[in-house]
Amino acid sequence: MSPRPTDSFRGFGVTLKQIFKKPMYPRFRGRHRLWRHENGLEKCIGCSLCAAACPADCIRVVPAENTPDNRVSAGERYARIYEINLSRCVFCGYCELACPFDAITLEQEFEISEYSRDDLIYTKDMLLAEPIKRVPVADRDLYDTPVPAYKTRS
């Protein structure tokens, strides 16, 4: 059976219909993000409920006590170290559900691939920061583009 010319046009029609649709579902779970209160204090109090709820055991929380001169969160404690190993994460959303203060959410960002496994361990600073759009840049002096870890080691 030989292909008919109309089959190609029907295939292109399916492709054109998909181009104008939203790229992901509304309940899509992507990159993790930690949040702050409006006054600048972190919402995370270091309770480690997210780490306990994680089935992949990819979240590490080390709490520390707040002091009057070093106030980081609204509670008595804060997360001194907060790391998520995204190479082990299954993006189930249990960490988001376990958090009593809505400190961690899974956002709509899906471009989180890296060249090294070490770059997939997101630290607290990376999780608190606004997600950045990573695009290849021709002139590094014109744009503030980080150098990938695999290029710094070689």
Solvent accessible surface area in square Angstrom, and as a share of the most:
residue,aa,sasa,rsa
1,M,225,1.01
2,S,86,0.56
3,P,119,0.75
4,R,137,0.50
5,P,104,0.65
6,T,81,0.47
7,D,56,0.29
8,S,64,0.41
9,F,146,0.61
10,R,168,0.61
11,G,38,0.37
12,F,130,0.54
13,G,29,0.28
14,V,86,0.49
15,T,74,0.43
16,L,102,0.51
17,K,134,0.57
18,Q,101,0.45
19,I,105,0.53
20,F,171,0.71
21,K,127,0.54
22,K,173,0.74
23,P,115,0.72
24,M,48,0.22
25,Y,178,0.68
26,P,115,0.72
27,R,217,0.79
28,F,71,0.29
29,R,110,0.40
30,G,2,0.02
31,R,15,0.05
32,H,2,0.01
33,R,25,0.09
34,L,5,0.02
35,W,86,0.30
36,R,118,0.43
37,H,63,0.28
38,E,177,0.79
39,N,115,0.59
40,G,37,0.36
41,L,41,0.20
42,E,11,0.05
43,K,50,0.21
44,C,16,0.10
45,I,41,0.21
46,G,1,0.01
47,C,45,0.27
48,S,37,0.24
49,L,85,0.42
50,C,11,0.07
51,A,24,0.19
52,A,84,0.65
53,A,37,0.29
54,C,20,0.12
55,P,84,0.53
56,A,21,0.16
57,D,95,0.49
58,C,8,0.05
59,I,12,0.06
60,R,120,0.44
61,V,20,0.11
62,V,39,0.23
63,P,50,0.31
64,A,24,0.19
65,E,114,0.51
66,N,19,0.10
67,T,57,0.33
68,P,136,0.86
69,D,136,0.70
70,N,77,0.39
71,R,116,0.42
72,V,29,0.17
73,S,0,0.00
74,A,61,0.48
75,G,22,0.22
76,E,143,0.64
77,R,88,0.32
78,Y,25,0.10
79,A,1,0.01
80,R,129,0.47
81,I,43,0.22
82,Y,2,0.01
83,E,42,0.19
84,I,0,0.00
85,N,35,0.18
86,L,11,0.06
87,S,58,0.37
88,R,127,0.46
89,C,20,0.12
90,V,95,0.55
91,F,53,0.22
92,C,35,0.21
93,G,4,0.04
94,Y,109,0.41
95,C,8,0.05
96,E,55,0.25
97,L,145,0.72
98,A,30,0.23
99,C,21,0.12
100,P,80,0.50
101,F,100,0.42
102,D,94,0.49
103,A,2,0.02
104,I,2,0.01
105,T,31,0.18
106,L,15,0.07
107,E,46,0.21
108,Q,78,0.35
109,E,43,0.19
110,F,107,0.44
111,E,90,0.41
112,I,29,0.15
113,S,104,0.67
114,E,49,0.22
115,Y,171,0.65
116,S,20,0.13
117,R,196,0.72
118,D,91,0.47
119,D,37,0.19
120,L,31,0.16
121,I,66,0.33
122,Y,6,0.02
123,T,54,0.31
124,K,29,0.12
125,D,109,0.56
126,M,66,0.29
127,L,0,0.00
128,L,25,0.12
129,A,51,0.39
130,E,117,0.52
131,P,46,0.29
132,I,100,0.51
133,K,147,0.62
134,R,116,0.42
135,V,78,0.45
136,P,137,0.86
137,V,37,0.21
138,A,113,0.88
139,D,69,0.36
140,R,101,0.37
141,D,142,0.73
142,L,123,0.61
143,Y,120,0.46
144,D,149,0.77
145,T,39,0.23
146,P,82,0.51
147,V,79,0.45
148,P,41,0.26
149,A,19,0.14
150,Y,83,0.31
151,K,102,0.43
152,T,90,0.52
153,R,153,0.56
154,S,125,0.81
